[in-house]
Amino acid sequence: MRPHLSVYLTVCFFLFAGAAAAQGRLKGSVLSGGQPVPFASVGFRDLKAGTVTNEAGEFDIPGVAGGRHQLQVSAVGYVTLTQSVQVRPSGTTPLTVNLEPTSSNLNEVVVSGTLRPVTKMESPVPVEVYSPVFFKKNPTPSIFDALQNVNGVRPQLNCNVCNTGDIHINGLEGPYTMVMIDGMPIVSALSTVYGLSGIPNSLVERVEIVKGPASTLYGSEAVAGLINIITKAPSTAPAFTADVMATSWQEYSADLGMRIRAGTKADALVGVNYFNYQHPVDNNGDGFTDVTLQHRISVFNKWNFKRPESRTATLAARYFYEDRWGGQTSWGKQWRGTDSLYGESIYTGRVEVIGQYQLPVKEHVMLQGSFNYHDQNSYYGQTPFMATQSISFLQLTWDKAVGRHKLLAGLPFRYTYYNDNTVATKEENGNGAQRTFLPGVFLQDEMRLSDKHSLLLGARYDYNSLHGHIFTPRLAYKWTPNYRNVLRLNAGTGYRVVSIFTEDHAALSGAREVVIRSELKPERSWNANLNFTKKVPLSNAFLTLDATAFYTYFNNKIMPDYSLPDTILYDNLQGHAISKGFSLNADLMFSFPLKVIAGVTMMDVYEKTGQDKTRPMLSERFSGTWSVSYSFRRANLSLDYTGNLYGPMLLPVQPLDPRPGTSPWWSIQNIQATKKFAKGWEIYGGVKNLLNFLPPRNSIAHAHDPFDKNVGFNADGSPDPYRLTFDPSYVFAPNQGIRGFLGVRVTKL
């Protein structure tokens, strides 16, 4: 071997050995909440070196050049983490990485379950949280319509003519659902039917849903559950938002929001919601409008005041006005209240005020209050319905942590004034207003038994000036064996006082007379539900499962009796009622930009008197919802496919009615494309009701004779063997078929 070649090889050997000696090894594990994260990607942004964690969440990257490098760790369902790591030039560098989860929203702060701000993961009460991103997958002009894609929650239309409705939770009718704004009982009783429309979507931070009785914390009406609409904080809201949409049916909606800086002491948020539809359509040929014509405006203003020690002080107000009518297509306002042409015309005016103030004391003491006034001027054919309602609410709460105990005590007071021109407020000397006083007291103790076990005990006592003493206890237990599994057991009672108007809209349709058989007693319910949440990491996806089994027992249930064709008889059920079932939600997020949310609910709802077991009207045994979203990131384009599926329901029919007494399986499906541009602009459009599903064309009985002047005869004068009378309550699905929509949004931070 030549001398110079020998020297060259020797130098190369030592250089290679030195380089090898300068390389190190990075070894460690990826965790989340103390639990391993398998199949996470671990790699250096500045080096071509990386790996994937094994099932135990462990990783090992050899041959890493010594020095400081940028390490990136990512996994489906977790926030991607980038951090600087100093790698030893020789030997092994140990490292433990902790990731924050994103897919299951378990770290979101919720308040509806316990009246205390707590993460969803830590809450002993299962709370479902839905953000505006979820509702934008199927854009709607109101919160009422937006809830159609929430599993176990169904917006129910109650009238074919005026299209009013309520919210069903787990098969229970709308009067059992409490709807709140920022935790205040704003939308209830009379306003349950009309007050859900017009809440500006641009101001909604999130919607929290609790399924099951919550009367221990929220009192009357929170029997099936509650829907809490949390509005945005003015200090963190965008400077300006706008969402304008139109459909091929000539429906127009606008949702505007603006933040106002009022010096250094206050921030304000102003929102306006506007909806207009003035184009009568009668595609089913029954002579009536398929969709109610509406002209609606809602104005919302919220103020946050800055105080020492970050104490809370907020004040918000909303004004709502709506003019809606449905009926024979040739109807005009000159026919309002007459028997010439049939129309259902409703004027609604509403004012709401809500506020919170933390007292300037050492303890955490909060004063909350709300007031709403609802005025309704309606005609259902010839039948007038004039009603006013005001609700004043005041609540003082004390919140304190003592060792392993989180104590919450409250003194609520509610005053309700209600008056209308129906039998609901009839007295011997004429109509008289109902004035109901409802003072109460509640106490809650959330105990942390250990790192894995917690127990919540609560009790509430109310005194209703009409119905007397009401006691509602509550229990919640949570077991968290590890971060991926949470088991919750909840049991409690609920109650609801009487509000005739919301029992059934058919009572005021102009087709039936209301008869109250005896003095109605408040309804009581006992409920238990078992909830299990599981997070499942997959090789290229992350799955979150949320399963709940529920059981509710009622007595004194207020039941409408439709056995007579022109009358609705109201009375307390002499037996009992049961609502039981099972629901499952699945949230699947893939490593590529595909996300699937799906849910099913199976339930059995019935009333039992003696040996007779009957199923109530308009309660489905099966329902399902889904949302599939895919993003084309380079094109800033996303696609959303949403839908729901409902099983057969019993429908209100007349004694000789030829129409089916059961609805078919039916589904409403939608598709949307959204294109994002620079500076916060985006355009969206799509098709609603892709399958063009419509209920039967003869949904309105005896539609040709709405004032029942020719009962027993068809429209052509021939004898009618079924002797039907006019009745628009045979309704289970919207009459609005396939339609396109197009909208534009802008968000300025």
VOTOR-998709 format. One line per 10 residues: number of its first residue (from 1); their letters; for each residue y negated, x negated, z negated of C-alpha. Coordinates in Angstrom, 3 decimals. Example, Ala and Ser with C-alpha at 12.3 -4.5 7.8 and 13.67 -1.06 7.14 Angstrom:
2
1> as> 4.500:-12.300:-7.800 | 1.060:-13.670:-7.140 $
//
This chain:
749
1> mrphlsvylt> 0.000:0.000:0.000 | -3.417:-1.319:0.923 | -5.657:-2.259:-2.062 | -8.547:-0.013:-1.065 | -6.177:3.001:-0.624 | -4.690:2.379:-4.057 | -8.116:2.327:-5.634 | -9.063:5.553:-3.824 | -5.956:7.405:-5.035 | -6.500:6.182:-8.564 $
11> vcfflfagaa> -10.097:7.435:-8.564 | -9.004:10.836:-7.162 | -6.346:11.148:-9.842 | -8.782:10.561:-12.663 | -11.385:12.886:-11.112 | -8.779:15.673:-10.790 | -7.554:15.072:-14.332 | -11.143:15.206:-15.603 | -11.824:18.444:-13.747 | -8.638:19.988:-15.094 $
21> aaqgrlkgsv> -9.579:18.895:-18.559 | -13.033:20.585:-18.121 | -11.407:23.947:-17.415 | -10.701:26.366:-20.219 | -9.016:29.703:-20.846 | -10.557:33.052:-21.875 | -8.160:35.249:-23.793 | -8.699:38.388:-25.795 | -8.604:42.179:-25.821 | -10.685:45.192:-24.761 $
31> lsggqpvpfa> -11.100:47.940:-27.368 | -12.897:51.256:-27.775 | -13.246:52.731:-31.221 | -10.689:50.244:-32.499 | -8.099:51.314:-29.919 | -6.943:49.235:-26.914 | -8.203:50.050:-23.421 | -5.423:49.373:-20.878 | -6.013:48.600:-17.188 | -9.636:47.540:-17.711 $
41> svgfrdlkag> -11.083:45.129:-15.148 | -12.252:41.842:-16.696 | -13.956:39.266:-14.506 | -16.812:36.797:-14.128 | -19.734:37.773:-11.943 | -20.507:34.127:-11.091 | -16.903:32.948:-10.635 | -13.940:34.052:-8.564 | -11.802:34.645:-11.630 | -10.655:37.891:-13.219 $
51> tvtneagefd> -7.750:40.042:-14.309 | -6.733:43.480:-15.611 | -5.793:44.261:-19.209 | -2.197:45.189:-20.000 | -1.080:48.337:-21.830 | -2.087:46.747:-25.139 | -5.599:46.110:-23.824 | -5.028:42.316:-23.710 | -6.223:39.925:-21.011 | -5.820:36.229:-20.197 $
61> ipgvaggrhq> -7.933:34.340:-17.627 | -6.910:30.666:-17.209 | -8.688:27.974:-15.216 | -12.243:28.919:-16.177 | -14.857:26.181:-15.856 | -16.419:25.360:-19.178 | -19.934:26.578:-19.859 | -21.837:29.902:-20.055 | -20.858:32.648:-17.604 | -21.580:36.345:-17.019 $
71> lqvsavgyvt> -18.518:38.449:-17.877 | -18.206:42.040:-16.632 | -15.750:44.524:-18.130 | -15.237:47.987:-16.649 | -12.772:50.834:-17.032 | -12.660:54.413:-15.846 | -14.197:56.621:-18.503 | -16.207:53.842:-20.150 | -19.663:52.334:-19.778 | -19.475:49.068:-17.792 $
81> ltqsvqvrps> -20.326:46.110:-20.034 | -21.908:42.837:-18.888 | -22.339:40.039:-21.405 | -22.860:36.291:-21.513 | -19.806:34.287:-22.673 | -19.644:30.579:-23.640 | -16.267:29.217:-22.452 | -14.965:26.041:-24.045 | -14.445:23.207:-21.525 | -10.918:22.762:-22.866 $
91> gttpltvnle> -8.585:24.943:-24.904 | -8.730:28.738:-25.366 | -11.823:30.843:-26.052 | -10.970:34.083:-27.930 | -12.993:37.228:-27.186 | -12.911:40.894:-28.223 | -14.812:43.367:-26.053 | -15.803:46.871:-27.228 | -16.504:49.565:-24.610 | -18.388:52.822:-25.040 $
101> ptssnlnevv> -16.653:55.927:-23.623 | -18.426:58.164:-21.136 | -15.989:60.633:-19.566 | -15.259:62.880:-22.537 | -18.833:63.105:-23.849 | -17.465:62.598:-27.357 | -20.549:60.620:-28.350 | -22.970:63.405:-27.472 | -24.897:64.784:-30.415 | -24.271:68.488:-31.070 $
111> vsgtlrpvtk> -25.687:70.862:-33.668 | -24.075:74.255:-33.029 | -20.831:73.648:-34.905 | -22.252:72.709:-38.301 | -26.054:73.172:-38.042 | -26.287:69.408:-38.553 | -26.802:66.783:-35.825 | -23.409:65.095:-35.399 | -21.526:63.486:-32.537 | -19.053:65.703:-30.742 $
121> mespvpvevy> -16.298:63.291:-31.763 | -17.134:63.635:-35.465 | -17.733:67.392:-35.483 | -14.962:69.273:-37.337 | -15.768:72.319:-35.199 | -14.899:72.059:-31.470 | -18.093:72.284:-29.431 | -18.166:72.310:-25.630 | -21.224:70.611:-24.133 | -22.540:71.221:-20.612 $
131> spvffkknpt> -25.436:69.250:-19.151 | -27.746:70.216:-16.263 | -25.660:67.918:-14.036 | -22.714:70.296:-14.488 | -24.753:73.370:-13.574 | -26.297:71.671:-10.532 | -22.836:71.552:-8.953 | -23.348:75.259:-8.225 | -27.110:75.935:-8.406 | -28.114:79.371:-9.683 $
141> psifdalqnv> -31.444:81.065:-10.468 | -30.555:81.794:-14.126 | -28.409:80.663:-17.042 | -26.487:83.945:-16.834 | -25.169:83.082:-13.370 | -24.666:79.403:-14.227 | -22.011:80.166:-16.868 | -19.530:81.452:-14.262 | -17.931:77.987:-13.972 | -17.303:77.504:-17.708 $
151> ngvrpqlncn> -13.659:78.017:-18.651 | -13.109:81.060:-20.880 | -16.693:82.281:-20.359 | -17.331:85.046:-17.837 | -20.610:86.721:-16.874 | -19.614:90.387:-16.559 | -21.513:92.867:-14.412 | -21.548:96.272:-16.082 | -23.179:98.426:-13.434 | -22.857:98.625:-9.658 $
161> vcntgdihin> -26.422:99.864:-9.300 | -28.708:97.802:-11.542 | -26.389:94.750:-11.811 | -27.001:94.214:-15.519 | -24.376:92.317:-17.454 | -23.333:90.357:-20.493 | -21.286:87.292:-21.403 | -17.565:87.542:-22.246 | -15.938:84.738:-24.277 | -12.126:84.646:-24.389 $
171> glegpytmvm> -11.900:88.238:-23.199 | -14.257:89.718:-25.803 | -17.184:91.842:-24.642 | -20.795:90.694:-24.546 | -21.929:92.227:-27.860 | -19.647:89.737:-29.644 | -21.434:86.721:-28.159 | -24.591:85.329:-29.751 | -26.995:83.551:-27.426 | -29.603:81.261:-28.963 $
181> idgmpivsal> -32.435:79.025:-27.839 | -32.778:75.818:-29.887 | -30.606:77.344:-32.602 | -32.765:80.437:-33.041 | -31.225:83.939:-32.598 | -33.489:84.891:-29.713 | -31.214:86.663:-27.246 | -29.298:89.414:-29.034 | -28.735:93.185:-29.202 | -30.950:94.900:-26.579 $
191> stvyglsgip> -31.990:91.642:-24.935 | -28.390:90.513:-24.419 | -28.415:92.619:-21.272 | -31.742:91.491:-19.788 | -32.909:88.469:-21.801 | -30.471:85.941:-20.309 | -32.278:85.912:-16.982 | -35.354:83.820:-16.574 | -34.600:80.959:-18.942 | -36.051:78.015:-16.962 $
201> nslverveiv> -33.190:75.718:-15.971 | -35.596:72.788:-15.664 | -36.186:72.842:-19.412 | -32.527:72.885:-20.453 | -31.298:69.665:-22.054 | -27.756:70.948:-22.588 | -25.781:74.094:-23.378 | -23.470:74.070:-26.401 | -20.665:76.628:-26.613 | -18.609:77.409:-29.708 $
211> kgpastlygs> -15.650:79.725:-29.142 | -14.626:81.723:-32.197 | -16.516:83.331:-35.103 | -19.595:81.495:-36.327 | -20.978:84.199:-38.607 | -20.865:81.879:-41.632 | -23.772:79.922:-40.149 | -25.353:82.375:-37.729 | -24.687:85.835:-39.143 | -24.189:89.022:-37.161 $
221> eavaglinii> -22.990:89.029:-33.529 | -21.457:85.514:-33.573 | -17.950:87.017:-33.514 | -16.463:85.818:-30.206 | -18.630:82.727:-30.296 | -22.094:81.486:-29.534 | -24.031:79.929:-26.681 | -26.834:77.629:-27.821 | -29.350:76.621:-25.156 | -30.994:73.366:-26.237 $
231> tkapstapaf> -34.316:72.715:-24.510 | -35.669:69.269:-23.686 | -37.875:67.342:-26.086 | -41.388:67.030:-24.598 | -41.570:63.356:-25.567 | -38.544:62.419:-23.436 | -38.742:65.009:-20.632 | -39.684:63.960:-17.080 | -43.366:64.111:-16.203 | -42.674:66.698:-13.497 $
241> tadvmatswq> -39.654:68.548:-12.115 | -39.348:71.128:-9.385 | -36.353:72.966:-7.973 | -36.953:75.458:-5.153 | -34.096:77.327:-3.471 | -33.609:80.070:-0.877 | -30.511:81.873:0.381 | -29.580:83.574:3.616 | -29.896:86.891:1.758 | -33.622:86.159:1.420 $
251> eysadlgmri> -33.430:85.352:-2.270 | -36.104:82.921:-3.411 | -36.257:81.020:-6.688 | -38.479:78.299:-8.126 | -38.036:76.330:-11.321 | -40.935:74.078:-12.375 | -41.405:71.839:-15.389 | -44.251:69.555:-16.467 | -44.828:67.270:-19.445 | -48.276:67.111:-21.042 $
261> ragtkadalv> -49.525:64.270:-23.239 | -51.891:65.725:-25.857 | -53.274:62.517:-27.291 | -51.280:60.472:-29.791 | -50.326:63.393:-32.034 | -48.482:65.799:-29.740 | -46.462:66.221:-26.545 | -45.986:69.463:-24.661 | -43.614:70.812:-22.032 | -44.441:73.688:-19.705 $
271> gvnyfnyqhp> -41.902:75.458:-17.533 | -42.085:78.314:-15.043 | -39.120:80.185:-13.585 | -39.655:82.582:-10.686 | -37.162:84.713:-8.755 | -37.784:87.205:-5.960 | -35.369:89.347:-3.942 | -36.825:92.281:-1.989 | -34.391:92.786:0.891 | -32.102:95.851:0.480 $
281> vdnngdgftd> -28.598:95.294:1.855 | -25.801:97.867:2.125 | -22.880:96.079:3.721 | -20.250:98.314:2.101 | -21.821:101.436:3.597 | -21.991:103.568:0.452 | -25.722:104.215:0.812 | -26.600:102.069:-2.229 | -28.055:98.587:-2.475 | -25.283:96.005:-2.809 $
291> vtlqhrisvf> -27.517:93.778:-4.960 | -30.344:94.838:-7.221 | -33.823:93.996:-6.003 | -35.636:91.818:-8.519 | -39.038:90.330:-9.169 | -38.931:88.061:-12.222 | -41.172:85.473:-13.855 | -40.706:83.470:-17.036 | -43.161:81.002:-18.603 | -42.059:78.595:-21.339 $
301> nkwnfkrpes> -44.199:76.213:-23.439 | -42.883:73.832:-26.095 | -44.863:71.502:-28.373 | -43.678:68.533:-30.436 | -46.068:67.243:-33.075 | -45.845:63.670:-34.370 | -45.784:63.417:-38.153 | -45.358:60.664:-40.729 | -41.806:59.407:-41.337 | -40.673:61.062:-38.057 $
311> rtatlaaryf> -40.551:64.518:-39.658 | -39.871:67.428:-37.295 | -42.549:69.869:-36.166 | -42.007:71.933:-33.020 | -43.389:75.180:-31.680 | -42.281:76.982:-28.516 | -43.030:80.283:-26.811 | -41.714:82.151:-23.796 | -43.024:85.135:-21.852 | -40.689:87.048:-19.570 $
321> yedrwggqts> -41.343:89.921:-17.170 | -38.966:91.566:-14.726 | -39.098:94.487:-12.342 | -35.649:95.338:-10.980 | -34.221:98.342:-9.211 | -31.053:99.381:-7.448 | -29.965:102.646:-5.903 | -30.045:104.511:-2.625 | -31.500:102.213:0.010 | -34.298:104.657:0.912 $
331> wgkqwrgtds> -35.424:104.935:-2.716 | -39.035:104.064:-3.557 | -40.986:103.980:-6.788 | -42.403:107.421:-6.020 | -38.884:108.793:-6.687 | -38.631:107.143:-10.116 | -37.202:109.657:-12.602 | -36.719:112.423:-10.029 | -33.561:114.034:-8.618 | -34.522:113.589:-4.975 $
341> lygesiytgr> -33.231:110.054:-4.443 | -31.187:108.105:-6.975 | -32.466:104.820:-8.329 | -32.169:102.759:-11.485 | -35.491:101.119:-12.214 | -36.094:98.769:-15.137 | -39.358:97.193:-16.259 | -38.837:94.543:-18.921 | -41.485:92.688:-20.897 | -40.522:90.122:-23.500 $
351> vevigqyqlp> -42.217:87.584:-25.796 | -40.426:84.900:-27.837 | -41.764:82.391:-30.348 | -39.646:79.751:-32.111 | -40.535:76.873:-34.395 | -39.206:74.241:-36.791 | -41.052:72.412:-39.557 | -39.623:69.778:-41.872 | -41.226:70.074:-45.284 | -43.110:66.980:-46.561 $
361> vkehvmlqgs> -40.746:66.372:-49.461 | -38.253:63.639:-50.295 | -35.250:65.861:-49.577 | -34.394:66.947:-46.019 | -35.641:70.545:-46.111 | -36.222:72.404:-42.839 | -38.091:75.650:-42.263 | -37.090:77.466:-39.074 | -38.485:80.673:-37.702 | -38.471:82.866:-34.632 $
371> fnyhdqnsyy> -39.936:86.136:-33.431 | -39.225:88.138:-30.307 | -40.555:91.389:-28.962 | -38.747:93.261:-26.205 | -40.171:96.282:-24.392 | -38.131:98.187:-21.840 | -39.187:101.043:-19.603 | -36.216:102.309:-17.600 | -34.990:105.245:-15.581 | -31.320:105.662:-14.687 $
381> gqtpfmatqs> -31.645:108.400:-12.117 | -33.314:111.202:-14.070 | -32.344:109.730:-17.445 | -35.167:107.804:-19.102 | -34.471:104.919:-21.445 | -37.527:103.720:-23.323 | -36.841:101.109:-25.965 | -38.622:98.526:-28.054 | -37.082:95.877:-30.247 | -38.511:93.096:-32.368 $
391> isflqltwdk> -36.598:90.555:-34.420 | -38.195:88.314:-37.031 | -36.103:85.442:-38.324 | -36.856:82.913:-41.064 | -34.496:80.297:-42.472 | -34.831:77.513:-45.023 | -32.117:74.827:-44.986 | -31.400:71.859:-47.246 | -29.272:69.002:-45.941 | -28.040:66.176:-48.172 $
401> avgrhkllag> -25.280:63.572:-48.147 | -23.677:62.854:-51.532 | -20.943:60.232:-51.367 | -18.207:61.600:-49.119 | -19.832:65.047:-49.064 | -22.381:66.338:-46.552 | -23.930:69.420:-48.103 | -25.851:72.107:-46.247 | -27.393:75.155:-47.885 | -29.513:77.853:-46.319 $
411> lpfrytyynd> -31.528:80.958:-47.073 | -31.741:83.082:-43.888 | -33.652:86.330:-43.492 | -33.682:88.602:-40.471 | -35.670:91.767:-39.883 | -34.868:93.952:-36.888 | -36.925:96.842:-35.599 | -35.366:99.019:-32.924 | -36.388:102.303:-31.404 | -35.393:104.192:-28.270 $
421> ntvatkeeng> -35.238:107.720:-26.959 | -31.447:108.124:-27.180 | -28.977:109.449:-29.719 | -28.757:105.904:-31.118 | -31.919:106.465:-33.176 | -31.784:110.234:-33.420 | -32.699:111.859:-36.726 | -32.733:115.477:-37.829 | -36.464:115.728:-37.153 | -36.376:113.765:-33.928 $
431> ngaqrtflpg> -36.045:110.138:-32.960 | -36.728:107.506:-35.593 | -36.861:103.751:-35.499 | -34.151:101.656:-37.134 | -35.430:99.011:-39.538 | -32.779:96.593:-40.707 | -33.262:93.953:-43.388 | -30.688:91.182:-43.515 | -31.253:88.551:-46.236 | -28.489:86.067:-46.944 $
441> vflqdemrls> -27.413:82.743:-48.338 | -24.878:80.195:-47.071 | -23.382:76.956:-48.347 | -21.368:74.378:-46.450 | -19.600:71.236:-47.661 | -18.272:68.763:-45.097 | -15.968:66.340:-46.916 | -14.694:63.063:-45.541 | -11.264:62.840:-47.168 | -10.464:59.506:-45.482 $
451> dkhslllgar> -11.198:57.626:-42.276 | -8.872:59.988:-40.407 | -9.242:63.286:-42.266 | -12.230:65.550:-42.905 | -12.536:69.073:-44.274 | -15.351:71.596:-44.006 | -15.649:74.580:-46.342 | -18.334:77.199:-45.914 | -19.252:80.649:-47.145 | -22.023:83.117:-46.439 $
461> ydynslhghi> -23.211:86.272:-48.142 | -25.440:88.803:-46.405 | -26.855:92.097:-47.544 | -27.445:94.516:-44.682 | -29.818:97.341:-45.572 | -27.705:99.760:-43.498 | -24.160:98.480:-44.096 | -24.314:96.797:-47.517 | -22.608:93.606:-48.681 | -20.956:91.273:-46.149 $
471> ftprlaykwt> -19.081:88.069:-47.071 | -17.923:85.552:-44.443 | -15.959:82.421:-45.468 | -15.060:79.535:-43.166 | -12.739:76.512:-43.068 | -12.488:73.611:-40.635 | -10.128:70.634:-40.764 | -10.188:67.579:-38.500 | -7.532:64.882:-38.175 | -8.223:61.816:-36.041 $
481> pnyrnvlrln> -5.095:59.608:-36.016 | -6.841:57.313:-33.509 | -9.757:57.351:-31.131 | -7.783:58.992:-28.335 | -6.482:61.974:-30.305 | -8.378:64.590:-32.296 | -6.831:67.667:-33.911 | -9.042:70.454:-35.268 | -8.051:73.596:-37.167 | -10.694:76.277:-37.699 $
491> agtgyrvvsi> -10.424:79.590:-39.502 | -13.052:82.073:-40.554 | -14.436:85.561:-40.383 | -17.089:87.246:-38.331 | -18.963:90.500:-38.437 | -21.208:92.541:-36.203 | -23.525:95.399:-36.965 | -23.933:98.345:-34.634 | -26.087:98.248:-31.505 | -25.199:101.210:-29.327 $
501> ftedhaalsg> -27.041:100.081:-26.203 | -24.955:96.951:-25.822 | -21.620:98.674:-26.418 | -21.456:99.726:-22.784 | -24.129:99.940:-20.131 | -22.438:103.030:-18.690 | -23.908:104.920:-21.645 | -27.267:104.787:-19.874 | -26.275:104.928:-16.226 | -27.387:108.515:-15.941 $
511> arevvirsel> -23.791:109.594:-15.336 | -22.471:110.173:-18.871 | -23.707:111.645:-22.135 | -23.433:109.560:-25.302 | -21.704:111.185:-28.288 | -21.225:109.414:-31.642 | -18.297:110.995:-33.486 | -19.048:109.658:-36.977 | -21.161:107.125:-38.839 | -20.263:103.775:-37.351 $
521> kperswnanl> -19.237:100.942:-39.687 | -19.802:97.222:-39.029 | -16.982:95.441:-37.275 | -15.079:92.672:-39.035 | -12.929:89.941:-37.569 | -10.615:87.178:-38.776 | -10.073:84.211:-36.508 | -8.047:81.017:-36.359 | -7.959:78.427:-33.600 | -6.188:75.111:-33.171 $
531> nftkkvplsn> -7.860:72.555:-30.907 | -6.400:69.280:-29.654 | -8.335:66.683:-27.644 | -6.572:63.751:-26.005 | -7.902:60.872:-23.922 | -5.371:59.413:-21.476 | -6.168:56.144:-19.644 | -4.345:55.936:-16.307 | -3.944:53.052:-13.867 | -6.863:54.148:-11.691 $
541> afltldataf> -8.294:57.122:-13.592 | -9.215:58.440:-16.999 | -8.075:61.875:-18.161 | -9.437:63.934:-21.038 | -7.472:67.013:-22.129 | -8.837:69.696:-24.425 | -6.404:72.447:-25.459 | -7.064:75.395:-27.778 | -4.870:78.191:-29.119 | -6.888:81.091:-30.561 $
551> ytyfnnkimp> -6.192:84.313:-32.463 | -8.701:86.979:-33.540 | -7.973:90.144:-35.522 | -10.500:93.007:-35.636 | -10.895:96.134:-37.664 | -13.572:98.815:-37.439 | -13.861:97.889:-33.758 | -16.340:100.158:-31.995 | -14.587:101.778:-29.061 | -15.982:103.807:-26.153 $
561> dyslpdtily> -13.782:106.716:-25.029 | -14.076:107.604:-21.298 | -11.452:110.370:-21.295 | -14.060:113.018:-20.433 | -15.683:112.517:-16.999 | -19.290:113.122:-18.120 | -19.198:111.798:-21.695 | -18.770:108.558:-23.645 | -17.467:109.078:-27.189 | -18.140:106.271:-29.689 $
571> dnlqghaisk> -16.175:105.768:-32.884 | -14.640:103.032:-35.023 | -11.085:102.172:-34.074 | -8.704:103.572:-36.691 | -6.213:100.780:-36.135 | -6.951:97.176:-35.235 | -7.611:94.984:-32.231 | -6.196:91.599:-31.279 | -7.471:88.815:-29.027 | -5.126:85.864:-28.686 $
581> gfslnadlmf> -4.438:83.201:-26.117 | -4.512:79.612:-24.977 | -7.016:77.565:-22.986 | -6.830:74.108:-21.456 | -9.661:71.985:-20.066 | -9.010:68.827:-18.050 | -11.603:66.211:-17.100 | -10.309:63.622:-14.626 | -12.461:60.679:-13.547 | -11.135:58.203:-10.979 $
591> sfplkviagv> -12.103:54.568:-10.459 | -13.473:55.604:-7.062 | -16.316:58.203:-7.019 | -14.170:61.313:-7.511 | -14.406:63.582:-10.554 | -12.367:66.738:-11.206 | -13.017:69.284:-13.965 | -10.580:72.185:-14.281 | -9.703:74.776:-16.886 | -7.398:77.743:-17.411 $
601> tmmdvyektg> -7.354:80.463:-20.046 | -4.450:82.825:-20.673 | -4.991:85.619:-23.160 | -3.771:88.957:-24.424 | -6.436:91.396:-25.648 | -5.461:94.845:-26.913 | -6.129:97.620:-29.432 | -3.425:99.201:-31.537 | -3.513:102.541:-33.336 | -0.218:103.410:-35.001 $
611> qdktrpmlse> 2.407:102.644:-32.368 | 0.000:103.031:-29.439 | -1.072:99.755:-27.858 | -3.811:99.803:-25.216 | -5.580:97.118:-23.250 | -9.391:97.358:-23.040 | -11.252:97.712:-19.779 | -12.482:94.633:-17.911 | -10.459:92.049:-19.840 | -8.503:89.633:-17.690 $
621> rfsgtwsvsy> -5.260:88.008:-18.848 | -5.803:84.885:-16.770 | -8.869:82.991:-15.650 | -9.406:79.569:-14.170 | -12.359:77.419:-13.171 | -12.712:74.135:-11.328 | -15.236:71.627:-10.067 | -14.439:68.770:-7.682 | -17.146:66.205:-6.964 | -17.121:63.205:-4.633 $
631> sfrranlsld> -19.946:60.746:-4.006 | -20.658:58.624:-0.931 | -22.642:56.001:-2.774 | -23.975:54.063:0.204 | -25.311:57.246:1.775 | -26.557:58.697:-1.560 | -24.618:61.834:-0.646 | -22.419:63.936:-2.919 | -20.142:66.931:-2.317 | -19.283:69.600:-4.903 $
641> ytgnlygpml> -16.574:72.214:-4.586 | -16.607:74.785:-7.402 | -14.816:78.030:-8.024 | -13.169:80.468:-10.380 | -10.086:82.667:-10.328 | -9.511:85.861:-12.321 | -6.429:87.938:-12.910 | -6.254:91.750:-12.732 | -8.363:93.854:-15.119 | -8.178:97.515:-16.071 $
651> lpvqpldprp> -11.026:99.515:-14.530 | -12.678:102.747:-15.745 | -11.393:105.587:-13.556 | -11.718:109.362:-13.700 | -8.767:111.732:-14.408 | -7.868:112.401:-10.739 | -9.379:109.194:-9.380 | -7.649:107.918:-6.191 | -9.071:104.421:-6.711 | -6.760:101.759:-8.208 $
661> gtspwwsiqn> -6.985:101.513:-11.976 | -6.491:97.753:-11.830 | -8.510:95.103:-10.034 | -6.803:92.573:-7.733 | -6.688:88.828:-8.261 | -10.070:87.566:-7.121 | -11.917:84.297:-6.678 | -15.463:83.136:-5.978 | -15.634:79.671:-4.402 | -18.629:77.551:-3.399 $
671> iqatkkfakg> -19.354:74.255:-1.665 | -22.489:72.140:-1.779 | -23.830:68.871:-0.358 | -26.638:66.937:-2.037 | -28.616:64.102:-0.451 | -30.753:61.898:-2.690 | -33.844:60.079:-1.478 | -36.222:57.578:-2.986 | -38.845:58.494:-5.604 | -36.773:61.279:-7.200 $
681> weiyggvknl> -36.405:63.589:-4.193 | -33.190:65.318:-3.195 | -32.134:68.084:-0.822 | -29.101:70.287:-1.379 | -27.446:73.081:0.506 | -24.160:74.851:0.930 | -22.267:78.110:1.001 | -21.550:80.512:-1.846 | -18.547:82.859:-1.920 | -16.726:80.919:0.791 $
691> lnflpprnsi> -13.864:83.442:0.941 | -16.336:86.334:1.271 | -14.585:88.234:-1.520 | -15.944:91.731:-2.114 | -14.818:94.549:-4.412 | -13.676:97.854:-2.856 | -16.215:99.647:-0.668 | -15.833:102.831:-2.743 | -16.741:101.205:-6.071 | -19.369:103.870:-6.751 $
701> ahahdpfdkn> -17.624:107.197:-7.210 | -19.177:110.247:-5.506 | -21.950:108.012:-4.145 | -23.110:110.652:-1.658 | -24.080:113.012:-4.520 | -25.525:110.888:-7.371 | -26.980:113.921:-9.191 | -23.645:115.805:-9.103 | -25.114:118.816:-7.335 | -22.000:119.314:-5.200 $
711> vgfnadgspd> -19.058:118.246:-7.344 | -15.800:119.101:-5.584 | -17.093:118.411:-2.084 | -17.147:115.313:0.120 | -20.188:114.056:2.014 | -19.137:116.029:5.137 | -18.839:119.251:3.121 | -15.039:119.289:3.031 | -13.299:120.033:-0.313 | -12.723:117.029:-2.567 $
721> pyrltfdpsy> -9.285:117.394:-4.240 | -10.115:114.607:-6.727 | -13.299:116.307:-8.015 | -14.989:112.982:-8.665 | -18.386:112.796:-10.327 | -20.983:110.088:-9.792 | -20.072:106.942:-11.735 | -21.231:103.350:-10.987 | -19.240:101.717:-13.834 | -16.221:100.847:-11.633 $
731> vfapnqgirg> -17.292:97.210:-11.266 | -15.610:93.862:-11.877 | -17.089:91.462:-9.297 | -20.427:90.996:-7.503 | -21.041:92.953:-4.299 | -22.667:89.902:-2.725 | -20.584:88.325:0.016 | -20.724:84.936:1.718 | -24.183:83.399:1.998 | -25.824:80.073:2.629 $
741> flgvrvtkl> -28.387:78.364:0.435 | -30.808:75.485:0.787 | -32.976:73.832:-1.839 | -35.086:70.830:-2.726 | -35.548:69.059:-6.060 | -38.005:66.454:-7.216 | -38.092:64.584:-10.518 | -40.988:62.353:-11.500 | -40.471:60.248:-14.601 $
//
